[in-house]
Amino acid sequence: MGRDATLLLDVGNGFVAREEMKEHFRTFVIGIGGGTGSGKTTLARSLVNHFSGGCVFDLDSYYLDRSQTEFQDRDYLNYDEPSAFDIRLLLDHLRRAQAGEMVWKPRYSFENHTRTGAEKLYPSTLIIVEGLLLLLGKSYGLDCT
């Protein structure tokens, strides 16, 4: 589909053009889940480019900060389970973004297993949430249906 093509969205009462999306949705949230290396981040970036904007919440940014854990002990922690993430912070940020507020998304270092700062995410009508365990989201309060 070309950049100038009109994307049609099914909103239950027929199809509407992308430009009319704001009239039908306050925010449009897309959840992308899948395994490591499956293309989640690539798809999220492609959607942001296609829609000329949006904000992306990647679950990797919400790993718990392990700066209080001894460095040598951090390698023994399981990072592939829901308890490895700060889900409360993610949910708070998603709610605030949907309400039109700017949020400070954590920046996470896989090298040190710590947070290294934060970046501003500005509100958008398109919010994308992507991550390895996103499909298990209902078990910790994140419902992308």
Secondary structure as UniProt FT lines:
FT   TURN            3..4
FT   STRAND          8..10
FT   STRAND          15..17
FT   HELIX           18..20
FT   HELIX           21..24
FT   STRAND          28..33
FT   TURN            36..37
FT   HELIX           40..50
FT   TURN            51..52
FT   STRAND          55..58
FT   HELIX           59..62
FT   TURN            67..68
FT   HELIX           71..74
FT   TURN            75..76
FT   HELIX           82..84
FT   HELIX           87..98
FT   TURN            99..100
FT   STRAND          103..109
FT   TURN            110..113
FT   STRAND          114..121
FT   STRAND          126..131
FT   TURN            132..133
FT   HELIX           134..140
//
